[in-house]
Amino acid sequence: MTTMDDEGLETEEHSAGGLADWLRGMRSALRGEHDADVPCGGCTACCRSSQFVHIGPEETDALAAIPPALLFPAPQMPEGHVLMGYDWQGRCPMLTDAGCSIYEHRPRTCRTYDCRVFAASGVEIDDAGKEMIAARVRQWRFDDPSAADRRVQDALRSAVRYIREHGDLLPEGSEPVTATRLAVLAVEIVEAFLDPDWESQPLDVTAQAVRVTLGPRPPQPGSGAGQPPRDP
């Protein structure tokens, strides 16, 4: 099906699947249980949008596949954590005309990246250089919502609102610095907002529920893919 985007241009719709099913899969991928299963087709927008890709020291397979000259220490991260940048066109240096040249060895950041997170959470991408991802996001259409899907959507939107309004109550190091991190964080804490009566609870009760949902937080590289280096 073809619709018109905000600029009056035709855009093809792509099925994003069921929202509740997507959320289960996304949370599982973020836990490292499997890769994100994204029906990308031939889209490589995330590989061409000036993304900084975080790679941890335990990702030996990815590190062996990427030339060391393309890596640099990740600011504010422990030794061994690195970032891979992009070329003057905003393209990942591992991207070729045939696709990702290290697909079977790609970093975990790439394995868990799923731009449907923006369509699901309602977070708009306003980061410079991410226009192609934003255009792809506008094409996603989740299936006609079931009761479970509507509950998930309400919870995700509530999580986003909580983060924006009460970011100071998040565990140290969790604060989102980009739209990507905001959307992913909403997925990570969504359990605390699945109760439709959460707003009637005291704020400190909700804050504690969020902290429990997040669990112990290791040092974070910011937002994962898309996080620009910051001064140490």
Backbone bond lengths (Angstrom), bond angles and torsions (degrees), N, CA, C in turn:
res aa  C-N    CA-C-N  psi(-1)  N-CA   C-N-CA  omega(-1)  CA-C   N-CA-C  phi
1 M - - - 1.464 - - 1.523 109.55 -
2 T 1.335 116.38 139.06 1.456 121.13 -179.01 1.523 110.18 -110.80
3 T 1.330 116.84 133.15 1.460 122.42 176.94 1.519 108.53 -126.91
4 M 1.329 115.93 -176.43 1.460 121.25 179.44 1.516 108.88 -110.19
5 D 1.331 117.37 136.62 1.450 120.05 178.81 1.525 110.07 -85.64
6 D 1.349 116.37 -175.05 1.467 121.21 -175.62 1.524 112.72 -63.39
7 E 1.337 116.78 -20.73 1.452 120.46 -178.83 1.526 111.62 -98.99
8 G 1.355 116.35 9.02 1.446 119.83 178.11 1.507 114.25 80.62
9 L 1.343 117.25 15.57 1.456 121.41 -179.91 1.520 109.97 -98.99
10 E 1.329 116.14 147.22 1.457 119.84 178.16 1.524 110.67 -68.45
11 T 1.304 115.88 140.82 1.458 119.93 179.01 1.515 109.02 -142.14
12 E 1.310 116.31 135.30 1.458 121.74 -179.45 1.519 109.92 -81.99
13 E 1.315 116.89 137.25 1.460 120.85 177.94 1.523 110.12 -85.29
14 H 1.347 115.53 147.42 1.461 121.86 177.50 1.522 108.52 -128.77
15 S 1.326 116.44 134.40 1.458 120.55 -179.99 1.518 110.47 -69.21
16 A 1.327 115.96 128.64 1.467 122.17 176.87 1.523 111.32 -97.83
17 G 1.339 117.93 -1.29 1.457 121.19 -178.33 1.521 111.50 84.86
18 G 1.315 115.90 -164.92 1.452 121.61 177.74 1.518 110.68 -85.26
19 L 1.314 117.73 139.32 1.462 121.37 -173.92 1.528 112.38 -65.39
20 A 1.332 117.71 -45.96 1.462 120.20 -178.92 1.525 110.40 -63.81
21 D 1.330 116.96 -40.87 1.470 120.44 177.90 1.523 110.14 -64.66
22 W 1.332 115.89 -41.92 1.469 119.62 178.73 1.525 110.33 -59.98
23 L 1.331 117.52 -44.51 1.455 120.60 -177.58 1.524 111.12 -61.24
24 R 1.320 117.56 -43.49 1.469 119.86 178.13 1.521 110.90 -60.15
25 G 1.324 116.84 -43.95 1.454 120.12 -179.98 1.515 112.58 -66.83
26 M 1.339 116.61 -39.92 1.457 121.01 -179.46 1.521 111.29 -65.54
27 R 1.319 117.32 -44.51 1.458 120.49 179.48 1.521 110.68 -64.66
28 S 1.313 116.73 -37.38 1.454 120.67 177.96 1.532 110.85 -65.28
29 A 1.334 116.41 -40.53 1.462 120.36 177.85 1.527 111.02 -64.63
30 L 1.327 116.82 -41.52 1.467 120.38 179.32 1.521 111.68 -64.67
31 R 1.333 117.08 -27.32 1.465 120.58 176.02 1.519 111.57 -79.36
32 G 1.324 117.83 -4.43 1.456 121.17 178.75 1.509 114.44 84.63
33 E 1.331 117.46 14.77 1.462 120.89 -176.91 1.526 112.06 -79.24
34 H 1.312 117.54 -25.45 1.466 122.16 176.14 1.520 107.96 -167.38
35 D 1.327 116.53 172.92 1.461 120.85 176.73 1.529 109.92 -78.16
36 A 1.316 116.11 154.05 1.459 120.23 172.97 1.526 108.86 -65.02
37 D 1.320 116.32 135.60 1.466 121.77 -178.21 1.530 108.25 -103.19
38 V 1.320 115.77 88.98 1.465 121.48 -173.98 1.525 109.50 -105.27
39 P 1.329 118.28 125.95 1.469 120.79 178.18 1.522 111.12 -77.66
40 C 1.321 115.78 68.54 1.468 121.44 -173.04 1.525 112.87 -67.78
41 G 1.336 117.34 -29.73 1.453 118.58 -170.73 1.520 108.73 65.15
42 G 1.295 117.57 -129.27 1.464 120.33 178.11 1.509 113.35 -97.97
43 C 1.341 118.00 10.65 1.458 121.05 -176.97 1.526 111.49 -72.05
44 T 1.317 116.72 132.94 1.475 122.61 174.72 1.526 109.60 -128.83
45 A 1.329 117.31 30.03 1.465 120.59 -176.52 1.521 111.91 -57.13
46 C 1.337 117.53 -41.65 1.464 119.53 -177.79 1.522 111.69 -67.66
47 C 1.340 117.32 -21.60 1.467 121.26 178.76 1.525 111.76 -86.74
48 R 1.337 116.73 -6.44 1.466 121.10 -174.84 1.523 111.75 -126.08
49 S 1.334 116.19 25.43 1.462 120.21 -172.95 1.525 113.15 -124.05
50 S 1.317 116.46 39.28 1.474 121.72 173.75 1.526 112.12 53.90
51 Q 1.331 116.03 48.05 1.454 121.42 -179.31 1.533 111.28 -90.92
52 F 1.321 115.95 136.44 1.455 121.30 167.53 1.532 106.83 -93.88
53 V 1.309 116.82 123.27 1.464 121.59 -175.62 1.530 110.11 -102.27
54 H 1.326 115.85 119.84 1.463 121.05 178.00 1.524 109.86 -80.46
55 I 1.332 115.39 137.86 1.469 121.62 177.18 1.524 107.56 -133.03
56 G 1.321 116.78 123.71 1.454 121.74 -179.95 1.515 112.13 -83.26
57 P 1.329 117.61 159.32 1.467 120.90 -177.32 1.520 113.73 -63.84
58 E 1.341 117.57 -20.86 1.464 120.90 179.82 1.534 112.27 -80.40
59 E 1.328 116.88 -9.56 1.466 120.46 -178.16 1.532 110.25 -86.75
60 T 1.306 115.24 63.65 1.463 120.95 -173.61 1.528 112.58 -64.19
61 D 1.335 116.94 -32.67 1.459 119.85 -179.87 1.523 110.61 -64.87
62 A 1.328 116.60 -46.48 1.460 120.60 179.08 1.524 111.07 -65.99
63 L 1.316 116.40 -42.75 1.466 120.31 -178.50 1.522 111.68 -62.88
64 A 1.329 116.86 -34.30 1.462 120.41 179.35 1.527 111.69 -71.80
65 A 1.334 116.37 -24.52 1.459 120.39 -176.51 1.522 113.32 -89.46
66 I 1.328 117.65 -14.49 1.462 121.84 -175.85 1.532 109.63 -106.85
67 P 1.318 118.59 128.14 1.467 120.70 177.73 1.527 110.89 -55.92
68 P 1.332 118.60 130.12 1.468 121.20 -178.48 1.516 113.92 -55.46
69 A 1.331 117.52 -28.17 1.463 120.44 -178.57 1.522 111.86 -65.02
70 L 1.339 117.66 -17.62 1.463 121.15 -179.09 1.521 112.62 -90.16
71 L 1.318 117.36 -1.50 1.458 121.88 -174.85 1.526 111.09 -112.77
72 F 1.330 115.85 148.81 1.458 120.05 175.06 1.524 108.67 -145.75
73 P 1.334 117.31 155.05 1.469 120.25 -176.28 1.529 111.87 -56.80
74 A 1.325 115.94 137.95 1.462 121.15 178.50 1.519 108.94 -77.81
75 P 1.331 117.86 122.20 1.472 120.46 -179.95 1.519 111.61 -58.35
76 Q 1.325 115.70 141.64 1.464 123.47 175.39 1.528 112.91 62.29
77 M 1.308 117.48 21.83 1.458 122.40 177.94 1.522 109.30 -119.60
78 P 1.334 117.52 156.07 1.467 119.84 177.87 1.527 111.63 -61.33
79 E 1.305 115.40 159.66 1.465 121.23 179.46 1.528 110.12 -56.65
80 G 1.319 115.65 139.02 1.456 120.64 -179.92 1.511 113.49 102.60
81 H 1.341 117.71 -21.21 1.458 121.41 175.99 1.523 108.16 -83.72
82 V 1.319 116.18 130.52 1.461 120.32 -175.61 1.526 110.31 -131.24
83 L 1.319 114.93 166.22 1.454 122.76 173.90 1.517 109.00 -122.42
84 M 1.310 115.69 145.69 1.462 121.84 170.09 1.518 107.20 -110.02
85 G 1.307 116.15 128.63 1.453 120.59 -176.87 1.511 113.15 -90.93
86 Y 1.337 117.03 -148.62 1.452 122.28 -175.38 1.519 108.56 -144.80
87 D 1.337 115.94 166.22 1.458 119.19 -177.26 1.531 110.40 -86.26
88 W 1.321 116.69 -174.56 1.463 121.43 -174.25 1.525 112.56 -65.09
89 Q 1.338 116.21 -17.42 1.464 120.37 177.46 1.531 112.13 -93.60
90 G 1.325 117.02 1.60 1.452 120.39 -177.09 1.514 113.75 83.35
91 R 1.317 117.81 10.12 1.465 122.23 -177.13 1.525 111.40 -90.98
92 C 1.314 115.54 142.69 1.460 119.98 171.56 1.525 108.53 -60.94
93 P 1.324 118.97 134.14 1.467 120.33 -178.43 1.520 113.57 -65.81
94 M 1.332 117.61 -13.01 1.464 121.18 178.18 1.525 112.29 -91.07
95 L 1.332 117.15 -2.49 1.456 121.09 -179.46 1.528 110.27 -86.82
96 T 1.324 115.78 131.58 1.457 121.99 175.63 1.526 108.46 -120.63
97 D 1.323 115.92 176.34 1.463 119.45 178.31 1.529 110.96 -62.88
98 A 1.316 117.24 -22.21 1.464 121.70 -179.95 1.529 112.20 -91.54
99 G 1.338 116.82 0.11 1.460 120.16 -178.40 1.514 111.60 114.37
100 C 1.322 116.25 -163.74 1.463 121.03 -179.36 1.520 110.17 -67.32
101 S 1.329 116.04 125.59 1.462 120.30 -177.34 1.522 112.55 -79.43
102 I 1.345 117.45 -11.13 1.474 120.47 179.44 1.530 109.91 -126.89
103 Y 1.319 116.84 33.79 1.461 120.84 -171.43 1.526 112.70 -52.41
104 E 1.303 118.08 -44.95 1.464 121.05 -178.83 1.523 112.23 -70.82
105 H 1.321 116.89 -13.02 1.471 121.66 -177.91 1.527 111.48 -121.65
106 R 1.318 117.67 16.12 1.463 121.83 -173.61 1.535 111.07 -65.91
107 P 1.342 116.85 152.70 1.472 121.25 -178.61 1.524 112.18 -63.63
108 R 1.331 115.36 161.37 1.458 120.73 179.65 1.527 111.71 -62.23
109 T 1.326 117.32 -34.74 1.461 120.28 177.26 1.522 110.66 -54.47
110 C 1.328 116.62 -42.42 1.463 121.02 179.17 1.526 110.90 -71.69
111 R 1.318 116.42 -35.95 1.466 120.62 -177.79 1.528 112.15 -67.93
112 T 1.319 117.74 -25.42 1.458 120.45 -177.58 1.526 112.86 -105.54
113 Y 1.329 117.41 -1.58 1.466 119.49 -177.77 1.525 109.87 -74.13
114 D 1.325 115.93 131.10 1.460 121.73 -179.02 1.519 107.45 -148.26
115 C 1.335 117.65 106.09 1.459 120.14 -174.93 1.526 112.80 -70.01
116 R 1.336 117.76 -7.87 1.469 119.06 174.21 1.525 111.39 -65.25
117 V 1.337 116.86 -15.13 1.456 120.01 179.27 1.531 111.09 -60.49
118 F 1.331 116.89 -29.83 1.464 120.00 179.15 1.528 110.81 -74.02
119 A 1.320 116.87 -41.98 1.457 120.38 177.91 1.522 110.80 -64.86
120 A 1.332 116.77 -36.33 1.461 121.07 -178.29 1.519 112.10 -72.45
121 S 1.329 116.93 -40.92 1.468 121.35 -174.22 1.520 113.41 -89.34
122 G 1.331 116.73 -16.54 1.462 119.62 -176.89 1.512 113.14 80.19
123 V 1.331 118.35 8.36 1.461 121.86 178.06 1.518 109.10 -78.26
124 E 1.313 116.66 127.01 1.457 121.13 178.67 1.522 110.01 -88.31
125 I 1.316 115.86 140.97 1.459 121.18 179.03 1.520 108.75 -88.20
126 D 1.325 115.60 113.89 1.460 119.08 178.31 1.525 110.97 -121.76
127 D 1.334 116.36 11.82 1.457 119.97 178.97 1.524 109.50 -71.32
128 A 1.324 115.96 137.93 1.459 120.64 179.34 1.523 110.33 -59.65
129 G 1.315 116.13 137.23 1.456 121.22 177.84 1.514 114.82 87.64
130 K 1.340 117.56 -2.64 1.468 120.49 -175.68 1.536 112.21 -104.01
131 E 1.330 116.26 22.67 1.461 119.37 -176.31 1.528 112.42 -62.32
132 M 1.327 117.65 -35.72 1.464 119.67 -179.43 1.521 111.07 -67.67
133 I 1.338 116.80 -37.24 1.455 119.36 177.09 1.521 109.82 -66.69
134 A 1.331 116.62 -42.49 1.465 120.68 179.17 1.529 110.76 -59.30
135 A 1.325 116.33 -39.50 1.465 119.84 179.16 1.525 110.51 -65.55
136 R 1.322 117.13 -40.32 1.463 120.67 178.20 1.529 110.76 -65.19
137 V 1.315 116.32 -40.99 1.458 120.37 -179.67 1.521 110.68 -59.33
138 R 1.324 117.08 -38.60 1.466 120.64 -179.87 1.525 112.07 -65.14
139 Q 1.317 117.35 -17.72 1.466 121.11 -179.82 1.529 112.78 -86.09
140 W 1.330 117.60 -20.87 1.467 119.62 -177.03 1.525 110.37 -68.89
141 R 1.316 115.56 137.93 1.456 122.20 173.98 1.522 108.78 -134.60
142 F 1.324 116.59 113.94 1.459 119.87 174.73 1.526 109.21 -72.57
143 D 1.325 115.83 153.78 1.465 121.11 -179.10 1.523 110.71 -59.60
144 D 1.339 115.28 162.68 1.464 119.56 175.49 1.524 108.66 -50.69
145 P 1.325 117.95 126.01 1.467 120.33 -169.98 1.528 113.85 -71.02
146 S 1.326 114.34 135.52 1.459 121.64 169.07 1.522 107.58 -86.41
147 A 1.320 116.72 178.37 1.464 119.83 177.09 1.524 110.01 -61.11
148 A 1.343 116.51 -39.63 1.470 120.09 178.75 1.518 111.24 -65.03
149 D 1.330 117.01 -38.77 1.469 120.78 178.80 1.525 110.98 -64.07
150 R 1.322 116.87 -43.05 1.470 120.39 -179.94 1.520 110.49 -64.45
151 R 1.319 116.73 -37.71 1.469 120.75 178.02 1.523 110.49 -64.20
152 V 1.309 116.52 -41.79 1.465 121.28 178.54 1.523 110.75 -65.18
153 Q 1.332 116.61 -44.46 1.461 119.21 -179.52 1.523 111.56 -61.51
154 D 1.335 116.46 -44.22 1.464 119.81 178.30 1.522 110.77 -60.75
155 A 1.342 116.61 -41.19 1.465 120.66 -178.32 1.526 111.01 -67.04
156 L 1.327 117.53 -41.48 1.465 120.48 179.22 1.524 111.08 -64.60
157 R 1.319 117.26 -43.34 1.464 120.03 179.23 1.533 110.45 -65.80
158 S 1.331 116.79 -36.10 1.466 120.34 177.06 1.521 110.74 -66.17
159 A 1.333 116.49 -39.26 1.461 120.53 179.03 1.521 110.87 -63.37
160 V 1.329 116.30 -42.49 1.464 120.23 177.71 1.518 110.42 -61.64
161 R 1.323 117.14 -44.64 1.462 120.86 -179.84 1.530 110.89 -62.99
162 Y 1.326 117.00 -41.27 1.465 121.07 178.59 1.531 110.54 -61.36
163 I 1.327 116.70 -45.45 1.469 120.28 -179.04 1.521 110.36 -60.62
164 R 1.319 116.57 -43.15 1.459 120.29 -178.44 1.529 112.20 -67.72
165 E 1.317 115.89 -35.84 1.469 119.50 -175.19 1.524 112.75 -90.11
166 H 1.328 117.79 -26.39 1.462 120.80 -173.48 1.528 111.80 -132.59
167 G 1.326 116.39 37.72 1.454 120.41 179.90 1.516 113.14 -59.07
168 D 1.350 116.25 -25.39 1.464 119.61 -179.43 1.524 111.97 -70.17
169 L 1.341 117.58 -14.09 1.462 120.95 179.94 1.526 112.29 -93.96
170 L 1.329 117.47 -3.75 1.453 120.57 178.85 1.526 110.32 -73.01
171 P 1.334 117.83 153.46 1.465 119.63 175.33 1.523 111.06 -56.95
172 E 1.302 116.31 146.94 1.463 120.97 -179.20 1.525 110.08 -56.30
173 G 1.322 115.60 134.32 1.458 120.85 179.79 1.513 113.87 90.92
174 S 1.341 117.25 -4.69 1.459 120.42 -178.39 1.522 113.25 -95.41
175 E 1.318 117.04 -13.76 1.450 120.41 -173.22 1.534 110.91 -58.83
176 P 1.337 117.61 128.35 1.472 120.15 -179.56 1.513 111.39 -73.32
177 V 1.326 116.27 138.85 1.464 120.67 179.25 1.525 111.51 -114.05
178 T 1.323 117.61 -7.66 1.461 121.91 177.14 1.521 108.82 -139.98
179 A 1.337 115.53 168.82 1.457 120.18 176.95 1.525 111.20 -61.98
180 T 1.323 116.85 -36.44 1.468 120.20 179.34 1.514 110.61 -60.22
181 R 1.328 115.92 -48.71 1.463 119.23 -177.55 1.524 110.81 -66.43
182 L 1.324 117.83 -35.75 1.457 121.22 178.03 1.523 110.67 -61.22
183 A 1.334 117.31 -47.65 1.457 121.21 -178.41 1.525 111.33 -65.29
184 V 1.331 117.30 -42.68 1.463 120.78 -179.66 1.526 110.82 -66.98
185 L 1.321 116.43 -40.35 1.462 119.90 179.44 1.528 110.52 -62.79
186 A 1.330 117.28 -37.37 1.466 119.88 176.93 1.520 111.08 -60.07
187 V 1.334 116.99 -38.65 1.467 121.13 176.44 1.524 110.57 -65.04
188 E 1.324 115.98 -40.04 1.470 120.16 -176.74 1.523 112.31 -67.42
189 I 1.334 118.02 -31.04 1.468 120.07 -175.75 1.524 112.90 -107.34
190 V 1.331 117.97 8.63 1.463 121.05 -171.81 1.525 113.04 -59.27
191 E 1.334 117.98 -29.37 1.467 120.18 -178.36 1.524 111.90 -57.32
192 A 1.330 116.55 -32.53 1.462 120.22 -178.26 1.526 112.17 -70.25
193 F 1.341 117.74 -9.58 1.461 120.80 -174.73 1.533 112.56 -121.37
194 L 1.318 117.21 7.32 1.455 119.87 179.03 1.522 112.35 -72.45
195 D 1.329 116.95 -20.79 1.462 121.15 174.01 1.530 108.10 -76.15
196 P 1.314 118.86 117.74 1.473 119.88 -177.20 1.526 113.62 -62.99
197 D 1.331 117.38 -15.34 1.469 120.95 -178.97 1.529 112.51 -98.76
198 W 1.330 117.16 17.48 1.467 118.89 -175.56 1.530 112.18 -60.90
199 E 1.335 117.55 -31.43 1.465 119.96 -177.17 1.523 112.33 -69.30
200 S 1.327 117.35 -17.64 1.464 119.91 178.31 1.518 112.22 -83.93
201 Q 1.328 116.68 -6.80 1.462 120.57 179.69 1.527 110.19 -83.82
202 P 1.326 117.93 154.52 1.468 120.11 173.73 1.526 110.59 -59.63
203 L 1.311 116.72 147.47 1.454 121.39 -176.51 1.526 112.22 -59.06
204 D 1.339 117.37 -37.27 1.455 119.45 -178.30 1.528 111.30 -68.15
205 V 1.334 117.73 -28.72 1.466 121.11 176.88 1.526 109.95 -67.81
206 T 1.337 116.44 -43.85 1.459 120.27 177.75 1.524 110.92 -64.50
207 A 1.331 116.35 -42.20 1.465 120.31 179.54 1.527 110.95 -60.50
208 Q 1.328 116.62 -40.83 1.456 120.24 178.37 1.527 110.38 -66.30
209 A 1.326 117.29 -39.44 1.464 120.51 178.35 1.528 110.92 -63.03
210 V 1.326 116.59 -38.42 1.459 120.91 177.21 1.521 110.53 -64.29
211 R 1.330 116.79 -44.47 1.467 120.14 -179.83 1.522 111.00 -62.51
212 V 1.328 116.98 -40.58 1.466 120.54 178.51 1.528 110.07 -64.29
213 T 1.321 116.27 -41.62 1.461 120.53 179.93 1.522 111.48 -62.56
214 L 1.325 116.72 -40.40 1.458 120.56 -179.92 1.516 112.21 -73.14
215 G 1.338 116.92 -34.99 1.455 120.09 -177.79 1.512 111.24 71.23
216 P 1.339 117.51 -172.09 1.463 120.88 178.52 1.523 110.15 -59.90
217 R 1.313 116.06 135.11 1.451 120.31 -176.45 1.509 111.44 -105.67
218 P 1.350 118.38 115.84 1.458 120.30 172.01 1.515 109.45 -71.50
219 P 1.326 118.83 166.83 1.465 119.89 176.91 1.521 110.00 -55.27
220 Q 1.333 116.32 136.32 1.464 121.38 -175.37 1.525 111.01 -108.04
221 P 1.345 116.59 144.56 1.461 120.50 176.84 1.508 112.49 -86.92
222 G 1.321 118.27 22.35 1.455 120.18 -178.72 1.497 109.69 95.59
223 S 1.331 117.75 -105.51 1.456 120.64 -175.44 1.517 112.50 -117.48
224 G 1.339 117.90 10.17 1.461 118.09 -174.25 1.514 108.27 74.26
225 A 1.334 116.89 -134.53 1.455 119.77 179.27 1.514 110.19 -58.94
226 G 1.317 114.97 134.68 1.457 119.41 177.14 1.504 113.71 97.41
227 Q 1.321 118.88 -6.36 1.453 120.61 -177.53 1.512 110.82 -83.69
228 P 1.334 118.86 115.39 1.449 120.73 177.49 1.518 111.10 -71.46
229 P 1.335 117.47 150.95 1.453 118.83 178.41 1.522 111.03 -65.66
230 R 1.322 115.40 141.92 1.452 120.33 177.67 1.523 108.95 -115.20
231 D 1.332 115.25 159.62 1.456 118.47 179.37 1.511 109.20 -65.64
232 P 1.341 118.57 136.81 1.459 121.24 178.18 1.505 110.94 -60.29
